[in-house]
Structure formats: structure tokens, C-alpha cells
């Protein structure tokens, strides 16, 4: 019986903490010259907008692009997604969160044949818990 309970505990632990609950895709739009991050968020989960005060507690979404000879950022992260402002009693602060779909973009100047690399950092929460923040790396080859 104790082995059964131990196995059950580990299965529940990995089910809760082994998933990130956001599926990310990235693209470069050569017309707007922007790197766009799309995050499909599992139902009942949400991420925090970069409009959330960093001292409030939750880790807001951030996107970092590695600058090279062929890649230069032209602005900061701009979120397109609809945000919801609430007073979160868990953090005892006002926060902005996004559920369902996250869309953020950064304008870049890029030379043909360059590779745009970077990371998205975020934490995901539901009504019961938050998972630790993680980095999701990405790389896009520019063909122009």
C-alpha cells in the first residue's frame, strides 16, 4: 500500500508541475518587421501581462531578443492580447492577466539571412496555484 501511495503522489506531482500549460509559436512578419509570440493558454490557466507591477508578486511575461550584427531591437515588448485587471488577494495587489491567447511583439531591424533568437519568460497560474517561471527559447531564420 505505501508503494501505491508513493506512485500516486509522483503521478499527481508530475501532472501538476510537469506541464507548462502554454503552447508557444513564434514568427517574423517582414511587412511590420516584428517578431510575434503566440501563446495558447490551457483553460483555467492564465499568464500575467507585462503591465503588472514587478513588485506585485507574479512574474509578468517578458520577451528578450538576442542582438547580433544582423539583428537589432527597435522597441520593447508590445502586448496585443486583451488584459484583465483584478485585485488578486493571493498577491494582495492589482494585477493584469491574460487567458486563452497571448500575443506579444517586438519590432526588429534584421539583415537577410540572419537568425533571430531569444526567449520568452513567464509564469502560469490558475485559481489554486502558480507554477515556477520558465524560459521558452525560440529561433527564426530570416530568408529575405
Backbone as JSON Lines, residues from 0, in Angstrom:
{"i":0,"aa":"X","n":[0.81,-1.21,0.0],"ca":[0.0,0.0,0.0],"c":[0.85,1.27,0.0]}
{"i":1,"aa":"X","n":[1.92,1.37,0.8],"ca":[2.75,2.58,0.78],"c":[3.36,2.85,-0.6]}
{"i":2,"aa":"X","n":[3.77,1.79,-1.33],"ca":[4.31,2.0,-2.68],"c":[3.25,2.56,-3.62]}
{"i":3,"aa":"X","n":[2.03,2.11,-3.47],"ca":[0.93,2.61,-4.29],"c":[0.72,4.1,-4.05]}
{"i":4,"aa":"X","n":[0.73,4.51,-2.78],"ca":[0.55,5.92,-2.45],"c":[1.71,6.77,-2.95]}
{"i":5,"aa":"X","n":[2.92,6.26,-2.86],"ca":[4.1,6.98,-3.36],"c":[4.0,7.18,-4.87]}
{"i":6,"aa":"X","n":[3.61,6.14,-5.59],"ca":[3.44,6.23,-7.03],"c":[2.35,7.23,-7.38]}
{"i":7,"aa":"X","n":[1.25,7.17,-6.69],"ca":[0.15,8.11,-6.93],"c":[0.6,9.56,-6.68]}
{"i":8,"aa":"X","n":[1.35,9.78,-5.62],"ca":[1.86,11.1,-5.32],"c":[2.72,11.63,-6.46]}
{"i":9,"aa":"X","n":[3.65,10.82,-6.96],"ca":[4.54,11.25,-8.04],"c":[3.77,11.51,-9.34]}
{"i":10,"aa":"X","n":[2.77,10.69,-9.61],"ca":[1.96,10.93,-10.81],"c":[1.22,12.27,-10.71]}
{"i":11,"aa":"X","n":[0.66,12.55,-9.56],"ca":[-0.03,13.83,-9.36],"c":[0.95,15.0,-9.4]}
{"i":12,"aa":"X","n":[2.11,14.81,-8.81],"ca":[3.12,15.86,-8.8],"c":[3.55,16.21,-10.22]}
{"i":13,"aa":"X","n":[3.88,15.19,-11.02],"ca":[4.34,15.45,-12.39],"c":[3.21,15.96,-13.27]}
{"i":14,"aa":"X","n":[1.99,15.57,-13.0],"ca":[0.86,16.1,-13.75],"c":[0.69,17.59,-13.46]}
{"i":15,"aa":"X","n":[0.86,17.98,-12.22],"ca":[0.68,19.39,-11.84],"c":[1.87,20.24,-12.24]}
{"i":16,"aa":"X","n":[3.09,19.75,-12.03],"ca":[4.27,20.57,-12.22],"c":[5.04,20.25,-13.5]}
{"i":17,"aa":"X","n":[4.73,19.17,-14.15],"ca":[5.47,18.77,-15.33],"c":[4.95,19.38,-16.61]}
{"i":18,"aa":"X","n":[3.88,20.15,-16.54],"ca":[3.3,20.76,-17.72],"c":[3.4,22.27,-17.59]}
{"i":19,"aa":"X","n":[3.61,22.94,-18.71],"ca":[3.71,24.38,-18.63],"c":[2.41,25.09,-18.97]}
{"i":20,"aa":"X","n":[1.45,24.41,-19.54],"ca":[0.1,24.92,-19.79],"c":[0.02,26.04,-20.82]}
{"i":21,"aa":"X","n":[1.12,26.33,-21.52],"ca":[1.1,27.3,-22.61],"c":[1.89,26.7,-23.78]}
{"i":22,"aa":"X","n":[1.27,26.69,-24.97],"ca":[1.96,26.24,-26.18],"c":[2.37,27.47,-26.98]}
{"i":23,"aa":"X","n":[3.65,27.63,-27.22],"ca":[4.19,28.83,-27.86],"c":[4.55,28.58,-29.32]}
{"i":24,"aa":"X","n":[4.27,29.57,-30.17],"ca":[4.77,29.61,-31.54],"c":[5.3,31.02,-31.78]}
{"i":25,"aa":"X","n":[6.24,31.13,-32.7],"ca":[6.9,32.4,-32.98],"c":[6.99,32.58,-34.48]}
{"i":26,"aa":"X","n":[6.88,33.84,-34.92],"ca":[7.05,34.14,-36.34],"c":[7.63,35.53,-36.51]}
{"i":27,"aa":"X","n":[8.2,35.76,-37.69],"ca":[8.69,37.09,-38.05],"c":[7.84,37.59,-39.19]}
{"i":28,"aa":"X","n":[7.24,38.77,-39.03],"ca":[6.44,39.41,-40.08],"c":[7.32,40.42,-40.78]}
{"i":29,"aa":"X","n":[7.7,40.12,-42.03],"ca":[8.64,41.01,-42.73],"c":[7.99,42.33,-43.16]}
{"i":30,"aa":"X","n":[6.67,42.41,-43.19],"ca":[5.99,43.67,-43.53],"c":[6.08,44.65,-42.36]}
{"i":31,"aa":"X","n":[5.74,44.19,-41.15],"ca":[5.79,45.06,-39.98],"c":[7.15,45.03,-39.3]}
{"i":32,"aa":"X","n":[8.0,44.08,-39.7],"ca":[9.33,43.88,-39.14],"c":[9.24,43.59,-37.63]}
{"i":33,"aa":"X","n":[8.31,42.71,-37.29],"ca":[8.12,42.36,-35.88],"c":[8.23,40.87,-35.66]}
{"i":34,"aa":"X","n":[8.84,40.51,-34.54],"ca":[8.82,39.14,-34.05],"c":[7.57,39.02,-33.2]}
{"i":35,"aa":"X","n":[6.74,38.04,-33.51],"ca":[5.46,37.87,-32.82],"c":[5.46,36.55,-32.08]}
{"i":36,"aa":"X","n":[5.1,36.61,-30.79],"ca":[4.98,35.42,-29.95],"c":[3.5,35.15,-29.71]}
{"i":37,"aa":"X","n":[3.08,33.92,-30.0],"ca":[1.7,33.49,-29.75],"c":[1.74,32.4,-28.68]}
{"i":38,"aa":"X","n":[0.97,32.58,-27.63],"ca":[0.88,31.57,-26.58],"c":[-0.56,31.12,-26.42]}
{"i":39,"aa":"X","n":[-0.81,29.84,-26.67],"ca":[-2.15,29.27,-26.45],"c":[-2.17,28.72,-25.03]}
{"i":40,"aa":"X","n":[-3.02,29.34,-24.19],"ca":[-3.04,29.04,-22.76],"c":[-4.16,28.04,-22.46]}
{"i":41,"aa":"X","n":[-3.83,26.97,-21.74],"ca":[-4.83,25.97,-21.37],"c":[-5.96,26.63,-20.57]}
{"i":42,"aa":"X","n":[-7.17,26.08,-20.71],"ca":[-8.31,26.63,-19.98],"c":[-8.05,26.54,-18.48]}
{"i":43,"aa":"X","n":[-8.57,27.47,-17.75],"ca":[-8.45,27.68,-16.3],"c":[-7.08,28.24,-15.88]}
{"i":44,"aa":"X","n":[-6.14,28.41,-16.82],"ca":[-4.83,28.96,-16.52],"c":[-4.72,30.36,-17.11]}
{"i":45,"aa":"X","n":[-3.76,31.13,-16.62],"ca":[-3.5,32.46,-17.17],"c":[-2.04,32.85,-16.97]}
{"i":46,"aa":"X","n":[-1.59,33.83,-17.75],"ca":[-0.26,34.42,-17.59],"c":[-0.46,35.88,-17.2]}
{"i":47,"aa":"X","n":[0.59,36.5,-16.73],"ca":[0.49,37.89,-16.28],"c":[1.09,38.84,-17.31]}
{"i":48,"aa":"X","n":[0.34,39.88,-17.61],"ca":[0.76,40.89,-18.57],"c":[1.98,41.64,-18.06]}
{"i":49,"aa":"X","n":[2.77,42.18,-18.99],"ca":[3.92,42.99,-18.59],"c":[3.48,44.31,-17.97]}
{"i":50,"aa":"X","n":[2.2,44.61,-17.99],"ca":[1.66,45.79,-17.3],"c":[1.56,45.58,-15.79]}
{"i":51,"aa":"X","n":[1.65,44.32,-15.35],"ca":[1.62,44.02,-13.92],"c":[2.89,44.54,-13.26]}
{"i":52,"aa":"X","n":[2.73,45.22,-12.15],"ca":[3.88,45.75,-11.42],"c":[4.78,44.59,-11.01]}
{"i":53,"aa":"X","n":[6.06,44.7,-11.3],"ca":[7.01,43.62,-10.99],"c":[7.12,43.37,-9.49]}
{"i":54,"aa":"X","n":[6.76,44.34,-8.66],"ca":[6.8,44.18,-7.21],"c":[5.52,43.57,-6.65]}
{"i":55,"aa":"X","n":[4.52,43.33,-7.5],"ca":[3.24,42.79,-7.04],"c":[3.35,41.32,-6.64]}
{"i":56,"aa":"X","n":[4.27,40.6,-7.21],"ca":[4.42,39.18,-6.86],"c":[4.53,38.27,-8.06]}
{"i":57,"aa":"X","n":[3.51,38.25,-8.95],"ca":[3.62,37.34,-10.09],"c":[4.67,37.83,-11.09]}
{"i":58,"aa":"X","n":[5.23,36.9,-11.83],"ca":[6.23,37.22,-12.85],"c":[5.5,37.51,-14.16]}
{"i":59,"aa":"X","n":[5.58,38.75,-14.66],"ca":[4.92,39.06,-15.93],"c":[5.67,38.46,-17.12]}
{"i":60,"aa":"X","n":[4.97,38.29,-18.22],"ca":[5.59,37.81,-19.44],"c":[6.64,38.82,-19.9]}
{"i":61,"aa":"X","n":[7.79,38.3,-20.3],"ca":[8.82,39.15,-20.91],"c":[9.37,38.41,-22.13]}
{"i":62,"aa":"X","n":[9.83,39.17,-23.09],"ca":[10.43,38.57,-24.28],"c":[11.76,39.28,-24.52]}
{"i":63,"aa":"X","n":[12.8,38.49,-24.69],"ca":[14.14,39.02,-24.91],"c":[14.65,38.5,-26.25]}
{"i":64,"aa":"X","n":[15.13,39.42,-27.07],"ca":[15.74,39.05,-28.35],"c":[17.24,39.32,-28.24]}
{"i":65,"aa":"X","n":[18.03,38.33,-28.64],"ca":[19.48,38.46,-28.59],"c":[19.93,39.31,-29.78]}
{"i":66,"aa":"X","n":[20.56,40.43,-29.47],"ca":[21.04,41.31,-30.54],"c":[22.38,40.81,-31.07]}
{"i":67,"aa":"X","n":[22.49,40.78,-32.39],"ca":[23.72,40.38,-33.08],"c":[24.01,41.43,-34.15]}
{"i":68,"aa":"X","n":[25.03,41.18,-34.98],"ca":[25.33,42.11,-36.08],"c":[24.13,42.27,-37.01]}
{"i":69,"aa":"X","n":[23.39,41.22,-37.21],"ca":[22.27,41.26,-38.15],"c":[20.91,41.47,-37.52]}
{"i":70,"aa":"X","n":[20.82,41.58,-36.19],"ca":[19.53,41.7,-35.5],"c":[19.62,42.77,-34.43]}
{"i":71,"aa":"X","n":[18.78,43.8,-34.53],"ca":[18.72,44.88,-33.54],"c":[17.25,45.12,-33.18]}
{"i":72,"aa":"X","n":[16.95,45.2,-31.88],"ca":[15.58,45.5,-31.47],"c":[15.33,47.0,-31.63]}
{"i":73,"aa":"X","n":[14.09,47.34,-32.0],"ca":[13.71,48.73,-32.23],"c":[12.74,49.26,-31.19]}
{"i":74,"aa":"X","n":[12.12,48.38,-30.42],"ca":[11.22,48.81,-29.34],"c":[11.11,47.7,-28.3]}
{"i":75,"aa":"X","n":[10.35,47.98,-27.26],"ca":[10.12,46.99,-26.19],"c":[8.92,46.13,-26.54]}
{"i":76,"aa":"X","n":[8.68,45.14,-25.71],"ca":[7.55,44.24,-25.9],"c":[6.24,45.01,-25.91]}
{"i":77,"aa":"X","n":[5.43,44.73,-26.91],"ca":[4.09,45.3,-27.02],"c":[3.09,44.14,-27.01]}
{"i":78,"aa":"X","n":[2.16,44.18,-26.06],"ca":[1.16,43.11,-25.98],"c":[-0.09,43.5,-26.76]}
{"i":79,"aa":"X","n":[-0.58,42.56,-27.54],"ca":[-1.78,42.76,-28.34],"c":[-2.99,42.15,-27.63]}
{"i":80,"aa":"X","n":[-2.76,41.19,-26.78],"ca":[-3.82,40.45,-26.1],"c":[-4.66,41.34,-25.19]}
{"i":81,"aa":"X","n":[-5.9,40.93,-25.02],"ca":[-6.79,41.6,-24.07],"c":[-6.34,41.25,-22.65]}
{"i":82,"aa":"X","n":[-6.17,42.26,-21.82],"ca":[-5.77,42.01,-20.43],"c":[-6.95,42.29,-19.5]}
{"i":83,"aa":"X","n":[-6.96,41.6,-18.38],"ca":[-7.98,41.78,-17.35],"c":[-7.27,42.28,-16.1]}
{"i":84,"aa":"X","n":[-7.77,43.38,-15.52],"ca":[-7.2,43.92,-14.29],"c":[-8.08,43.47,-13.12]}
{"i":85,"aa":"X","n":[-7.44,42.85,-12.12],"ca":[-8.16,42.41,-10.93],"c":[-7.3,42.68,-9.7]}
{"i":86,"aa":"X","n":[-7.95,42.72,-8.55],"ca":[-7.21,42.7,-7.3],"c":[-7.06,41.25,-6.91]}
{"i":87,"aa":"X","n":[-5.83,40.76,-6.91],"ca":[-5.56,39.36,-6.59],"c":[-5.23,39.27,-5.11]}
{"i":88,"aa":"X","n":[-6.13,38.63,-4.36],"ca":[-5.93,38.53,-2.91],"c":[-4.74,37.66,-2.55]}
{"i":89,"aa":"X","n":[-4.33,36.75,-3.45],"ca":[-3.14,35.93,-3.18],"c":[-1.87,36.77,-3.15]}
{"i":90,"aa":"X","n":[-1.82,37.78,-4.02],"ca":[-0.65,38.65,-4.08],"c":[-0.89,39.98,-3.37]}
{"i":91,"aa":"X","n":[-2.14,40.21,-2.93],"ca":[-2.55,41.45,-2.28],"c":[-2.15,42.67,-3.11]}
{"i":92,"aa":"X","n":[-2.45,42.58,-4.42],"ca":[-2.1,43.66,-5.34],"c":[-2.99,43.57,-6.59]}
{"i":93,"aa":"X","n":[-3.06,44.69,-7.29],"ca":[-3.72,44.68,-8.59],"c":[-2.78,44.07,-9.61]}
{"i":94,"aa":"X","n":[-3.32,43.17,-10.42],"ca":[-2.53,42.51,-11.46],"c":[-3.31,42.54,-12.77]}
{"i":95,"aa":"X","n":[-2.58,42.38,-13.85],"ca":[-3.17,42.25,-15.18],"c":[-2.85,40.85,-15.68]}
{"i":96,"aa":"X","n":[-3.9,40.12,-16.07],"ca":[-3.62,38.78,-16.57],"c":[-4.25,38.57,-17.94]}
{"i":97,"aa":"X","n":[-3.78,37.53,-18.6],"ca":[-4.24,37.16,-19.94],"c":[-4.55,35.68,-19.91]}
{"i":98,"aa":"X","n":[-5.73,35.32,-20.43],"ca":[-6.06,33.9,-20.58],"c":[-6.39,33.62,-22.04]}
{"i":99,"aa":"X","n":[-6.47,32.4,-22.4],"ca":[-6.78,31.84,-23.72],"c":[-5.62,32.04,-24.72]}
{"i":100,"aa":"X","n":[-5.39,33.29,-25.19],"ca":[-4.35,33.54,-26.19],"c":[-3.49,34.73,-25.77]}
{"i":101,"aa":"X","n":[-2.19,34.52,-25.75],"ca":[-1.25,35.62,-25.53],"c":[-0.62,35.98,-26.88]}
{"i":102,"aa":"X","n":[-0.59,37.28,-27.19],"ca":[0.1,37.76,-28.38],"c":[0.95,38.96,-27.99]}
{"i":103,"aa":"X","n":[2.25,38.85,-28.22],"ca":[3.17,39.94,-27.95],"c":[4.13,40.08,-29.11]}
{"i":104,"aa":"X","n":[4.64,41.3,-29.31],"ca":[5.53,41.52,-30.45],"c":[6.6,42.55,-30.12]}
{"i":105,"aa":"X","n":[7.73,42.42,-30.82],"ca":[8.84,43.37,-30.71],"c":[9.31,43.67,-32.13]}
{"i":106,"aa":"X","n":[9.45,44.95,-32.42],"ca":[9.96,45.37,-33.73],"c":[11.47,45.19,-33.75]}
{"i":107,"aa":"X","n":[11.98,44.63,-34.86],"ca":[13.41,44.41,-35.0],"c":[13.89,44.86,-36.38]}
{"i":108,"aa":"X","n":[15.13,45.25,-36.43],"ca":[15.79,45.51,-37.71],"c":[16.66,44.29,-37.96]}
{"i":109,"aa":"X","n":[16.45,43.65,-39.11],"ca":[17.13,42.38,-39.37],"c":[17.7,42.37,-40.79]}
{"i":110,"aa":"X","n":[18.9,41.83,-40.92],"ca":[19.53,41.68,-42.23],"c":[19.13,40.33,-42.82]}
{"i":111,"aa":"X","n":[19.01,40.27,-44.16],"ca":[18.67,38.99,-44.8],"c":[19.65,37.88,-44.41]}
{"i":112,"aa":"X","n":[19.1,36.7,-44.2],"ca":[19.91,35.54,-43.84],"c":[20.24,35.44,-42.37]}
{"i":113,"aa":"X","n":[19.79,36.4,-41.57],"ca":[20.07,36.37,-40.14],"c":[19.18,35.37,-39.42]}
{"i":114,"aa":"X","n":[19.58,35.05,-38.21],"ca":[18.77,34.21,-37.33],"c":[18.39,35.05,-36.12]}
{"i":115,"aa":"X","n":[17.09,35.14,-35.87],"ca":[16.59,35.86,-34.69],"c":[16.4,34.82,-33.59]}
{"i":116,"aa":"X","n":[17.1,35.01,-32.48],"ca":[16.99,34.09,-31.34],"c":[16.6,34.88,-30.1]}
{"i":117,"aa":"X","n":[15.92,34.21,-29.21],"ca":[15.54,34.85,-27.96],"c":[14.8,33.9,-27.05]}
{"i":118,"aa":"X","n":[14.19,34.47,-26.03],"ca":[13.41,33.69,-25.06],"c":[12.18,34.46,-24.63]}
{"i":119,"aa":"X","n":[11.17,33.72,-24.25],"ca":[10.01,34.26,-23.56],"c":[10.07,33.69,-22.15]}
{"i":120,"aa":"X","n":[9.9,34.55,-21.15],"ca":[9.89,34.13,-19.76],"c":[8.52,34.45,-19.2]}
{"i":121,"aa":"X","n":[7.94,33.52,-18.46],"ca":[6.61,33.72,-17.9],"c":[6.34,32.72,-16.79]}
{"i":122,"aa":"X","n":[5.3,33.02,-16.01],"ca":[4.77,32.04,-15.07],"c":[3.3,31.87,-15.38]}
{"i":123,"aa":"X","n":[2.77,30.72,-15.08],"ca":[1.37,30.42,-15.35],"c":[0.7,30.06,-14.03]}
{"i":124,"aa":"X","n":[-0.53,30.55,-13.87],"ca":[-1.28,30.3,-12.63],"c":[-2.71,29.89,-12.96]}
{"i":125,"aa":"X","n":[-3.35,29.24,-12.0],"ca":[-4.79,29.03,-12.04],"c":[-5.34,29.52,-10.71]}
{"i":126,"aa":"X","n":[-6.56,29.18,-10.38],"ca":[-7.17,29.67,-9.14],"c":[-6.58,29.02,-7.88]}
{"i":127,"aa":"X","n":[-5.82,27.94,-8.07],"ca":[-5.3,27.19,-6.92],"c":[-3.8,27.4,-6.71]}
{"i":128,"aa":"X","n":[-3.05,27.48,-7.81],"ca":[-1.59,27.53,-7.67],"c":[-0.95,28.24,-8.85]}
{"i":129,"aa":"X","n":[0.32,28.58,-8.65],"ca":[1.17,29.1,-9.71],"c":[2.34,28.15,-9.89]}
{"i":130,"aa":"X","n":[2.77,27.99,-11.12],"ca":[3.95,27.19,-11.39],"c":[5.16,28.11,-11.5]}
{"i":131,"aa":"X","n":[6.35,27.6,-11.22],"ca":[7.54,28.45,-11.29],"c":[7.73,29.03,-12.69]}
{"i":132,"aa":"X","n":[8.33,30.21,-12.78],"ca":[8.57,30.81,-14.1],"c":[9.52,29.95,-14.93]}
{"i":133,"aa":"X","n":[9.31,29.97,-16.24],"ca":[10.18,29.22,-17.14],"c":[10.56,30.08,-18.34]}
{"i":134,"aa":"X","n":[11.66,29.7,-18.98],"ca":[12.11,30.33,-20.22],"c":[11.78,29.4,-21.38]}
{"i":135,"aa":"X","n":[11.24,29.97,-22.45],"ca":[11.0,29.22,-23.67],"c":[11.86,29.85,-24.76]}
{"i":136,"aa":"X","n":[12.89,29.12,-25.23],"ca":[13.74,29.68,-26.27],"c":[13.08,29.57,-27.65]}
{"i":137,"aa":"X","n":[13.47,30.48,-28.55],"ca":[12.99,30.41,-29.92],"c":[14.1,30.86,-30.86]}
{"i":138,"aa":"X","n":[13.98,30.44,-32.11],"ca":[14.94,30.81,-33.14],"c":[14.21,30.86,-34.47]}
{"i":139,"aa":"X","n":[14.4,31.95,-35.21],"ca":[13.73,32.13,-36.5],"c":[14.77,32.49,-37.56]}
{"i":140,"aa":"X","n":[14.8,31.74,-38.66],"ca":[15.72,32.03,-39.76],"c":[15.01,32.97,-40.73]}
{"i":141,"aa":"X","n":[15.68,34.1,-41.02],"ca":[15.11,35.09,-41.94],"c":[15.66,34.83,-43.34]}
{"i":142,"aa":"X","n":[14.75,34.6,-44.27],"ca":[15.17,34.2,-45.62],"c":[15.32,35.37,-46.58]}
{"i":143,"aa":"X","n":[14.62,36.46,-46.34],"ca":[14.59,37.61,-47.27],"c":[15.68,37.54,-48.26]}
